[in-house]
Amino acid sequence: MSKAENPAGINPGTPHKRYNPLTGAWILVSPHRTTRPWLGQTEETASPDLPSYDPDCYLCPGNSRAGGKKNPDYREILVFDNDFPALIPGEKLPDTGGGNLYQARTESGICRVMCFSPRHDLTMARMGKDSITRIIEAWKSQSIELGSLDWVDYVQIFENKGSMMGCSNPHPHCQIWASSSLPEEIQKEQKNQLLYLSETGRCLLCSCLEEERNSLFSRTVVENEGFIALVPFWAIWPFETMIISRKHLRNLYEFSSQDIKELADILNRLTVKYDNLFKTSFPYSMGIHQSPSDGGSHEEWHFHMHFYPPLLRSATVKKFMVGYELLATPQRDITPESAAEQLQALPEIHWKEGPQSLCKH
């Protein structure tokens, strides 16, 4: 058993629970189960070579979308209102009734789609850092525009990448949902960040970064002057990561041009490592968590991003949330320290860009 399987204070191979201070939830970790005979098998599945333009893609330049509207011949980034939105624009309305048990509330919002590039065959792992910089600049402008609406309390930016994550179109894109109330996960994180600040006078994630610096076991995957990408101590998914700003930035509004460039660097390096892990276009759900746009100062909030990838041990074998995990407590076998160790060892040159990229590992 490697040192990564034995985080400080825990006996090697012993099942234990870990606490997530952001959500208040616990996860069961069972490192002894890594001795099962199937662990370590690999089944590589080459990612399909996509064309740079697909005439049947409803997100490519000049093509008609599913709702009938035609895309402009865009050259960089395209943002448009979702043709089939989950939320409809409006304003904050009073609760619409119901008893103490069965309650319902009206929810308003704006749903947008943002294409990262006119190229159908690119992902962040294959884009240059300048292109990712433009993506983050667009995230910032969209957050400011939508967050300035007096009835919008939160702007959630997220990307579902890969058919395994339910994404039906491989064209590189994300979604932006602005809602009139705080989503459930945001409420959990706000509650616990605020509680920690009131009890200690400190920011929760600033304290987590300090804890990581002092830890005997490195969970850091990549870092630079502005940001750190790590496998969180409480990670549920096998290769889950978080990106956290080193500075106490609350939201994208506060990002300087240098902050944007440094985040672009981290996103490029992290997604390349993801692709290199199983030599595939690595699927994930990614989301930006930033302070609400409800008019509060929210000093408790600290900008971060979550990456939730489903792959477990190869390009085709994924982790399922079933049985005990659905009915009792989330559980993982590979410790976060071991997952971080595997990601750390991967090169930062994409495996498709030359034979030298993975031969050393």
Secondary structure as GFF3:
##gff-version 3
##sequence-region A 1 361
A	DSSP	three_ten_helix	3	5	.	.	.	ID=ss1
A	DSSP	beta_strand	16	20	.	.	.	ID=ss2
A	DSSP	beta_strand	25	29	.	.	.	ID=ss3
A	DSSP	three_ten_helix	31	35	.	.	.	ID=ss4
A	DSSP	beta_strand	78	81	.	.	.	ID=ss5
A	DSSP	beta_strand	109	115	.	.	.	ID=ss6
A	DSSP	three_ten_helix	124	126	.	.	.	ID=ss7
A	DSSP	alpha_helix	129	147	.	.	.	ID=ss8
A	DSSP	beta_strand	154	161	.	.	.	ID=ss9
A	DSSP	three_ten_helix	163	165	.	.	.	ID=ss10
A	DSSP	beta_strand	173	179	.	.	.	ID=ss11
A	DSSP	alpha_helix	184	200	.	.	.	ID=ss12
A	DSSP	alpha_helix	204	214	.	.	.	ID=ss13
A	DSSP	beta_strand	220	223	.	.	.	ID=ss14
A	DSSP	beta_strand	227	230	.	.	.	ID=ss15
A	DSSP	beta_strand	241	245	.	.	.	ID=ss16
A	DSSP	three_ten_helix	252	254	.	.	.	ID=ss17
A	DSSP	alpha_helix	257	278	.	.	.	ID=ss18
A	DSSP	beta_strand	284	289	.	.	.	ID=ss19
A	DSSP	beta_strand	304	308	.	.	.	ID=ss20
A	DSSP	alpha_helix	324	327	.	.	.	ID=ss21
A	DSSP	beta_strand	331	332	.	.	.	ID=ss22
A	DSSP	alpha_helix	336	344	.	.	.	ID=ss23
A	DSSP	three_ten_helix	351	353	.	.	.	ID=ss24
A	DSSP	three_ten_helix	355	357	.	.	.	ID=ss25
###
